Amino acid sequence: MEKILLTRDGYEKLLRELELLRRVERPRLVHEILEDAPEWGAEAGPDFQRTLARRQRVERRIRELQEILANAEVLVGSNLPPDRVRFNARVRILNLQTGKEQQFKLVGPLEADAGNGRLSTASPLGRALMGRVRGDRVELETPAGRRAYQILEIEMDAE
């Protein structure tokens, strides 16, 4: 499996989720299963089946998080100068068609959530912005047509 780029915050969030699942959710579900287990020969009820299904989902998520964290690379620095758009940078852009300003933090695909200002470096806009400087105009083709943006500001979070 290839390395998964994460910010320090993203890595720590996944680590907290894993610990919560391991130390709280898993033991709670095991306790519920033991309490609700049908007597030998009795049929399991729907509540017991739902608890078993929840436990399977928790176990699947624990395995998924372990794999992600084992292959994670927390990228702090960059070989690009500080005035260029790069991983973990906050970028404020202007949509030249609509006049609307947007701000994004460039993150890896796993942490991406454009609605909350976290743009994947693998997205078309993220790729177009990478390596650019303040004032650059970026154009890209989207399913909705050609889009043009101008980079207004680039800043790095202190990590």
C-alpha positions as CSV (number, residue, x, y, z in Angstrom):
1,M,0.0,0.0,0.0
2,E,1.3,3.5,-0.8
3,K,1.8,6.1,1.8
4,I,-1.2,8.1,2.9
5,L,-0.4,11.9,3.4
6,L,-2.0,13.3,6.5
7,T,-1.7,16.6,8.4
8,R,-0.7,16.3,12.0
9,D,-4.2,17.2,13.0
10,G,-5.7,14.5,10.7
11,Y,-3.3,11.9,12.1
12,E,-4.1,12.8,15.7
13,K,-7.9,12.7,14.9
14,L,-7.6,9.2,13.5
15,L,-5.5,8.1,16.4
16,R,-8.2,9.4,18.9
17,E,-10.9,7.6,17.0
18,L,-9.0,4.4,17.1
19,E,-8.4,4.7,20.8
20,L,-12.1,5.4,21.4
21,L,-13.1,2.4,19.4
22,R,-10.6,0.1,21.1
23,R,-11.0,1.3,24.7
24,V,-14.7,2.3,24.9
25,E,-16.9,1.0,22.0
26,R,-15.4,-2.5,21.6
27,P,-15.6,-3.3,25.4
28,R,-19.1,-1.8,25.6
29,L,-20.3,-3.9,22.7
30,V,-18.7,-7.1,24.0
31,H,-20.5,-6.5,27.4
32,E,-23.8,-6.0,25.6
33,I,-23.3,-9.2,23.6
34,L,-22.5,-11.2,26.7
35,E,-25.5,-9.8,28.6
36,D,-28.0,-10.2,25.7
37,A,-26.7,-13.6,24.4
38,P,-29.6,-16.0,24.1
39,E,-29.6,-19.1,26.2
40,W,-28.4,-22.3,24.5
41,G,-30.9,-23.4,21.9
42,A,-32.9,-20.1,22.1
43,E,-33.3,-17.9,19.1
44,A,-31.4,-14.6,19.1
45,G,-33.6,-11.6,19.1
46,P,-33.3,-8.5,16.8
47,D,-31.6,-6.4,19.4
48,F,-28.9,-9.0,19.8
49,Q,-28.5,-9.2,16.0
50,R,-28.1,-5.4,15.8
51,T,-25.5,-5.5,18.5
52,L,-23.5,-8.1,16.6
53,A,-23.8,-6.1,13.4
54,R,-22.5,-2.9,15.3
55,R,-19.6,-4.9,16.7
56,Q,-18.7,-6.1,13.1
57,R,-18.7,-2.4,11.9
58,V,-16.5,-1.4,14.9
59,E,-14.1,-4.2,14.2
60,R,-13.9,-3.3,10.5
61,R,-13.3,0.4,11.3
62,I,-10.6,-0.6,13.8
63,R,-8.8,-2.6,11.1
64,E,-9.2,0.2,8.6
65,L,-7.8,2.8,11.0
66,Q,-4.8,0.5,11.9
67,E,-4.0,0.1,8.2
68,I,-4.3,3.9,7.5
69,L,-2.1,4.8,10.5
70,A,0.5,2.1,9.6
71,N,0.8,3.7,6.2
72,A,0.4,7.3,7.2
73,E,3.0,9.9,6.5
74,V,2.6,13.1,8.4
75,L,3.9,15.8,6.1
76,V,5.1,18.8,8.0
77,G,7.6,20.5,5.7
78,S,7.9,21.0,2.0
79,N,10.5,21.4,-0.6
80,L,8.6,24.3,-2.1
81,P,9.3,27.9,-0.9
82,P,6.8,29.3,1.6
83,D,5.3,31.6,-1.0
84,R,4.0,28.7,-3.1
85,V,0.9,26.6,-2.6
86,R,1.7,23.2,-1.1
87,F,0.3,20.5,1.2
88,N,-1.1,21.9,4.4
89,A,-1.2,25.5,3.1
90,R,-4.3,27.7,3.5
91,V,-5.2,29.3,0.2
92,R,-7.7,32.0,-0.5
93,I,-8.9,32.2,-4.1
94,L,-11.3,34.3,-6.1
95,N,-13.6,32.7,-8.6
96,L,-13.2,35.0,-11.6
97,Q,-16.6,34.1,-13.1
98,T,-18.7,34.7,-9.9
99,G,-16.5,37.0,-7.9
100,K,-16.9,34.7,-4.9
101,E,-13.9,34.2,-2.6
102,Q,-13.2,30.8,-1.0
103,Q,-10.6,29.6,1.4
104,F,-9.2,26.1,1.5
105,K,-6.6,24.1,3.4
106,L,-4.8,21.7,1.1
107,V,-4.9,18.2,2.6
108,G,-4.6,14.6,1.4
109,P,-7.6,12.8,-0.1
110,L,-8.4,11.0,3.2
111,E,-8.9,14.3,5.0
112,A,-10.7,16.2,2.2
113,D,-14.0,17.9,2.9
114,A,-14.4,20.8,0.5
115,G,-17.7,21.8,2.2
116,N,-15.6,22.4,5.3
117,G,-12.7,24.1,3.6
118,R,-10.5,21.1,3.2
119,L,-9.5,20.6,-0.4
120,S,-7.7,17.4,-1.6
121,T,-4.4,17.9,-3.3
122,A,-5.6,15.1,-5.7
123,S,-8.7,17.1,-6.8
124,P,-8.6,19.0,-10.1
125,L,-8.6,22.3,-8.3
126,G,-6.1,21.1,-5.7
127,R,-3.7,19.9,-8.5
128,A,-4.1,23.1,-10.4
129,L,-3.2,25.2,-7.3
130,M,-0.1,23.2,-6.2
131,G,3.1,25.0,-6.7
132,R,1.5,28.3,-7.7
133,V,2.1,31.7,-6.1
134,R,-0.1,34.6,-5.0
135,G,-1.6,36.5,-7.9
136,D,-1.4,33.5,-10.3
137,R,-4.5,32.7,-12.4
138,V,-5.5,29.1,-12.5
139,E,-7.9,27.7,-15.1
140,L,-9.3,24.2,-15.2
141,E,-12.0,22.3,-17.1
142,T,-14.8,20.9,-14.9
143,P,-18.0,19.0,-15.8
144,A,-19.8,22.3,-15.4
145,G,-17.5,24.0,-17.8
146,R,-14.2,26.0,-17.7
147,R,-13.4,27.7,-14.4
148,A,-10.9,30.4,-13.6
149,Y,-9.5,31.4,-10.2
150,Q,-7.0,33.8,-8.9
151,I,-4.8,33.1,-5.9
152,L,-5.3,35.9,-3.4
153,E,-3.4,34.6,-0.4
154,I,-1.2,31.7,0.8
155,E,-0.4,31.0,4.4
156,M,0.9,28.0,6.3
157,D,-0.5,26.8,9.6
158,A,2.1,26.6,12.3
159,E,2.5,22.9,13.3
